[in-house]
Amino acid sequence: MSKKQPRKASAKAPAKGSATTSAKTSAAGSAKTSAAAQVKAPARTAAAGSAAPAEPAALPGRLTAAAALTALEGLALAALGVYMLFVGIAGDPDSPQQAETGGVTLLALAALPLVAAGGLRLGRRWSRGPALITQLMAMPVAWTLWTTGGAMTAAAVALALAAVAVVALLVNPTATEALGIGPKDAA
């Protein structure tokens, strides 16, 4: 029996060493795997948490409508800017320099509502301010167009209605909560 024990011991020694080595390897592998799983699990949770407000389908219709109207205003400004720039360069305006400067200015001003509309569409909290500022700037412009009369009256009415509608949509509690603004922050 004693002869068998040394055999078992000698046979077990390399096996035990290799088992220990493989146990260490598998333990290290398991630790790496479980650590990777722990790292991945919060990453998925964080990704899912950050993806929820960014998904357009999760946004209320009021916020989507405000984003669409704000984008439409930005596109109208950009189109008018391109037109004025084109007329200043290729046309025969009274003052080419004034037309070109006006066109570039309108293109720069178009950036504010377009960026704000993109932020609203993604549900970004910061986008409400620029969108509201755009609407507040649009109201005096609508008044000026109204007092001009003629064909500008229709543009004044459209601009004023869009501005008032976007303000109403953005101050609505549903939209403010979707953007993370409002009673939840006060508590």
N, C-alpha and C positions, 0 to 999 in steps of 0.2 A: 503494500500500500504506500509505503514511503517512497518507493520508486515512482509510483504513479503521481504522487503529489508534486515531486520536482518536475515531472513531465508537464503536469497540468500547470504548475507555476511557470515553468519555462515556456510552455505553450501559451499560457495566459499572459505572460509578461509582454510579449510582443503584441498579442491581441489586446491586452489591457492598455498598452502604450498607444497602439493604433486606435483603440476605442476611445482612449482619453483624448488623443489628438483629434479624432473625428468628432468626439463629443464637444471638444473645445471649438472645433471648426463649425459644427452644427449649431452650437450655442451662440457663437459669434455671428453666424449666418442668421440665426433666429433673431438675435438682438438687432442685427442690421435690418432684417426684414420687418420686425415689429417697430423699430424706430422709423423705418421708411413708411410703414403703414400709419404710424402716429403722425408723422409729418404730412403724409398725403391726406389723411382724414381731415385735419383742420384746414388744409389747403382747399379741399373740396367744399368744406363748409363755408370758408371765406369766399371762395369763388361763387358758390351758390348764393351767398348773402349779398355779394356785390353785383351779381348778375340780375337779381330780382328787380332792383330799381332801374337797371339799365335796359331791361327788356321793354320795348315799346308796347307790347300787349298788356303789360302790368299797369300802365299809366291810365288814369281816368280820361274819359273822352274830353272833358273840359280842358285838360292840360294839352292834349293832342290838338284840339281846335285852336288853342292859344298859340301853340307852336306853328301850326299851319298858317294862321293869319299873320303872325310875326314874320315868318319866312316869305310870305307873299309880299309884305311891305318891303322887306329887304331886297327881294328880286325886282320889285318895281323901281326902287331907288337905283339899283345896279343897272337896270335897263335904261333908265333916264340918264344915268351917268355915262354909259357907253354911247348913247345917242348924242349927248352934248359934246363928248370928246370927239366923236366921228365928225360932227358938224364943224367943230373947231378946227380939225385937221384937214378934212377933205371938202368941207362945204364953204360957203361964202357968208359967214356971220358978220354982224356989224363990228364985233371985236373978237377976233380969233383967240386972243390970249384969255379973255374973260370966259369964252365958251370952254376952252380947254381946262382952265382952272376950275370952273363950275363942274365939269365932267369928272375931274379927278376928285374933287371934294365930295361929290355924290357917291362915287365909288368907295371912298373911304368911309362915308357915313353908312353905306349899305352893309359894311362889315358888322356893325353893332347888332342890328336886328337878325342878321343871318347867324352870327355866332350864338346869340341869345336863343334863337329858334332851335338850333342844334342842341344846345344845353337843355332846353325844355323837353325836347323829344327824347333825350336820354335820361330825363328826370333829375338833372343836376340842380342842386340847391342854389348855386350862385347865379343861375340864368334868369331868375325872376327879376332881379334888380335891373339888368340891362334891358329886359323886355318892357318893364314898366317905364323906364326912362325913355325908351323909343316911343311909347304911346303918349307920354307927356309932351314930347317934342312934336309929335304928329298933330296934336290938337290945335296949337297956334297956326301951324301950316294949313290945316283944314279951314280955320277961320279966315286966314288970308286968301285962300282960294275962293271961299264963299263970297267975300267982299269984292273980289275981282269980277265975279259974275260971268255971264256967258257960258261957254263950254266948261269952264273950270268949276261951275256949280256942281255938276255931277261928280267930278273928282273930289270936291270938298265933302260932299255927302258920303261918298264911299270911304274916304279916309277917316272921317269923323266916326262913322258907324264901326269901322274896323277897330279904331283906337279905343272907343268906349267898350266894345265887345271884349277885346283882349284884356283891358283893365278889369272888367267884371269877371272874366274867366280866371284871371290870376289871383284875385283877392278872395275867390270862393274857397271856403274851408276844405273842400275835397282836394282842390289843387294844392293848397298850402300844405296839407298833411302829406300828400304824395311827394312833395318836394322836401319834406322833413322840417317844415316851418310851422309854427303855431303852438297850439295848446300843449303838445307833447314836450316841446322844448321849455315851456314855462314851468312845467311841473318838476 
